[in-house]
Amino acid sequence: MKKMENSTFTKNYVTRRVGLSSRGYLTDVFKGRKKLSARFVKPLVATLDLEPFEASYLEKKLLLETEYAKSQETREDLLAELHILERNFRSMTLTVEDHFDVYALSLVYLSLFLFPDKKASQRDLLKILAILPAATMERSIMFLLQKGLIIESDHRLMVNPDKDFSFLSAQYSASQEIAYLKKSFAEGIDRLPLLQQQRDDVIFHSSVLTVKRSEYREFIKKIKQDFRTYHAELDHQHPDTLVRFNVQLYPI
């Protein structure tokens, strides 16, 4: 694929960029006759110029097959990191209409994970999601059923086991982003008395700083990538709590 993009991207080119002594060694690695040495993994991944997630995933995959992963502890660490990255790759994205409350959609879907076998009745959901109006919850349930993310059986709703869906995301209009931000702040204010009693479970960090706009925009791109990584790392298949995870960064 790289050679289709650039005719100079040959095995000789890769050999030179990675710092290998011969093209034959690279060919043997590609054909599985030899294992790549750990010291060549980073240069090889850098030469391929992949997206950050892809590069990180490939690097850890390759390291698993090298002398770097001799100890069981190192292998377990690499496998744990790969698991997080794989969840990022599998994450699906929904485009939700502007008028639809994506936060409500997320709450209803994710709340099912708090019940045994990921099954609950609509009444069960209403009990633990008192912050949602009943009409909003019903619309969310209908949307999730239509998309096949949840299924209904014997008057109970459950997560569709055939769908690998880590979290919900939406393409907002500018006005919807502002509305969502306002709702997030309002929710925080409403819950402030409770949050004051749960200091060990809450993080509020805020700062004002001077930036160069071009660098700031590049940083925003990095934050978007890191947010997904943190999300996948914290997200659990057998949870007992829902948390609000916000990142707000904007020019003053």
C-alpha positions, -999 to +999 in steps of 0.1 A: +000+000+000+028+024+008+045+016-025+013+025-043+014+058-026+051+063-033+071+043-058+103+049-038+089+030-008+108-002-015+123-029+007+157-011+002+142+021+014+127+005+045+160-013+052+179+020+052+153+039+072+150+012+099+188+007+101+189-029+091+221-044+077+205-062+048+173-064+028+173-102+032+167-099+070+137-077+063+124-103+038+129-131+063+109-111+089+080-105+065+079-142+056+081-153+092+114-170+089+130-147+114+118-126+143+123-089+143+147-076+170+131-052+195+155-024+187+141-022+151+104-021+161+101+017+167+121+027+136+100+003+115+067+017+129+079+052+124+088+045+088+053+033+080+039+067+092+006+054+105-021+071+125-013+073+162-036+045+173-024+022+145+012+030+152+009+023+189-011-009+182+015-023+157+044-014+179+030-034+209+020-063+186+055-065+173+071-061+207+051-092+219+071-113+193+105-100+203+130-105+231+115-074+248+086-096+260+105-123+277+090-119+311+054-127+319+049-093+335+060-075+304+037-097+282+008-090+305+014-053+304+016-053+266-016-074+263-034-050+286-024-021+265-034-039+233-068-047+248-074-009+254-063-001+218-085-028+204-115-014+221-107+020+205-106+003+171-139-014+177-157+017+189-187+025+168-198+060+161-234+071+157-245+103+140-274+116+161-298+143+149-292+177+166-325+176+184-318+143+200-302+141+235-271+120+230-264+121+267-297+104+274-290+079+248-256+071+264-272+069+299-299+044+289-275+022+269-247+021+295-271+017+325-280-017+312-244-028+321-252-022+357-278-050+358-273-088+360-269-102+325-271-066+312-309-069+313-335-046+328-371-035+325-380+000+316-392+005+352-358-006+364-341+020+343-365+047+354-355+040+390-318+045+386-321+073+360-344+096+378-326+126+362-341+116+328-378+125+319-398+094+310-405+106+275-368+111+268-360+077+281-387+061+259-373+079+228-338+067+237-350+031+240-367+033+207-336+046+190-314+020+205-338-008+195-339+006+159-302+006+157-300-029+171-278-019+200-303-033+224-329-060+220-362-067+239-373-101+252-401-109+277-406-072+284-370-067+293-343-048+275-308-061+271-275-052+255-272-069+221-243-094+226-236-094+188-228-057+188-194-046+201-202-011+212-178+006+236-193+041+238-216+065+220-204+095+200-222+121+179-216+146+151-229+178+166-237+211+151-221+241+167-253+251+184-257+215+197-222+215+212-230+247+231-263+232+243-246+200+255-220+221+273-246+241+291-265+209+301-232+195+315-226+226+336-262+226+348-260+190+358-228+197+378-244+226+396-274+204+405-252+177+419-228+200+437-241+192+473-236+155+466-202+160+449-189+179+479-194+148+500-176+126+475-143+144+472-124+112+466-146+103+436-145+137+419-119+157+400-123+194+392-092+210+376-094+243+358-067+266+345-062+296+322-030+298+301-015+316+272-011+297+240-001+300+204-032+293+183-015+270+158+000+249+186-033+249+205-052+235+175-026+207+172-030+200+210-068+198+205-062+169+180-040+151+206-066+156+233-093+140+211-070+109+207-061+108+244-097+111+255-106+080+236-077+061+251-086+072+287-122+063+280-113+028+268-089+023+297-115+033+324-145+016+307-153-018+322-172-048+310-186-055+345-193-021+360-211-010+391-211+028+386-218+054+359-195+085+358-196+117+338-163+121+319-160+157+306-131+175+289-136+212+282-110+233+264-120+266+247-105+300+239-116+328+262 
